[in-house]
Amino acid sequence: MITTDICIVGAGPVGLFSVFEAGLLKMRCHLIDALPQVGGQLSEIYPQKPIYDIPGYPTIKAQELVDNLMAQIAPFKPTFTLGERVEKVERQPDGSLIVRTSDDTEVHCQVMVIAGGLGCFEPRKPEIPDLERFEGKGVAYMVKNPEKFRDKNVVIAGGGDSALDWTAYLADVAKNVTLIHRSDSFRGAPDSAEKVFELAQHGRINLLLQSNVVGLNGNGHLKEVVVAAKDKSTTQLSSDFFIPLFGLSPKLGPIADWGLNISKSAIEVNTLDYSTNVERIYAIGDINTYPGKLKLILTGFHEAAMMCQSAFKYVYPNQHLSFKYTTVNGVNAF
């Protein structure tokens, strides 16, 4: 059995940063993730996607952020169980918890932190005939390696941040990029939308608004995307790749059976310390919900810091929390 102070379920950016905040308070962490590597969605879905809202970095690629977080927490020597899903949580007579995984790994901890992003997730797929027939043969739901699309004809569909950011990024990689959106306005960040409009005005991408992809053609591999305009007229676009980016469909999995208060597939928390209704269980990052919640990595970092301050009382019940500024004392002082 693995013994630790805090068991973190989810090794995405927020879970990783929790190790740093816990380490400053002399609390040990063990992380569990169903994915075979750390990084969560950043590593699994869009490792090369640029991120623009991390303080101190005008832009940083998703995998680079994960690598930096791993370097930051290395002094605190966290341990990991990867490729296993948490199945059960059992409370002990002293209030501590035993966390059991799908492969029967047992972790004894004083506090459990759910930092599982969207939980178990899968891409939202548009209703297009023959879509699944072309999966892996021109249809992709994420961009893991942008070089795969170099000098290719790429059609992207969607109106959120991922669609906007990848359109702008692949404009410098692909032979031709077309962004298709069913509305005439975007849900993504205004700055990202402005970049896409500028690229369209300068002829660097094709932008089709108030349009939908209604069909796919090809023989063994995707060759054409059929687009319907608002007036019902259709156009066939030559396309090597079609990337529908309509977000992820969250599924909580076993978490839903742990007695937590859940609202719309998210865990309700107290914003004082991001604790759940179950004692010693916290939820931080995109997995939680509360009035005014912003699903940003930056928000999750804040929640991680506040959570650790609260978790301290369970790990060291007889000690008074005295937190020093790292800018004065340095990490090694802790």
Sequence and secondary structure as in RCSB ss.txt:
>XXXX:A:sequence
MITTDICIVGAGPVGLFSVFEAGLLKMRCHLIDALPQVGGQLSEIYPQKPIYDIPGYPTIKAQELVDNLMAQIAP
FKPTFTLGERVEKVERQPDGSLIVRTSDDTEVHCQVMVIAGGLGCFEPRKPEIPDLERFEGKGVAYMVKNPEKFR
DKNVVIAGGGDSALDWTAYLADVAKNVTLIHRSDSFRGAPDSAEKVFELAQHGRINLLLQSNVVGLNGNGHLKEV
VVAAKDKSTTQLSSDFFIPLFGLSPKLGPIADWGLNISKSAIEVNTLDYSTNVERIYAIGDINTYPGKLKLILTG
FHEAAMMCQSAFKYVYPNQHLSFKYTTVNGVNAF
>XXXX:A:secstr
 EE SEEEE  SHHHHHHHHHHHHTT  EEEEESSSSTTHHHHHT TT EE  BTTBSSEEHHHHHHHHHHHHGG
G  EEEES  EEEEEE TTS EEEEETT  EEEESEEEE  TTBEEEE     TTTGGGBTTTB SS S GGGGT
TSEEEEE SSHHHHHHHHHHTTTSSEEEEEESSSS SS HHHHHHHHHHHHTTSSEEEES EEEEEEESSSEEEE
EEE TTS EEEEE SEEEE   EEEE GGGGGSS  EETTEEE BTTTTB SSTTEEE GGGEE TT    HHHH
HHHHHHHHHHHHHHHSTTS      HHHH GGG 
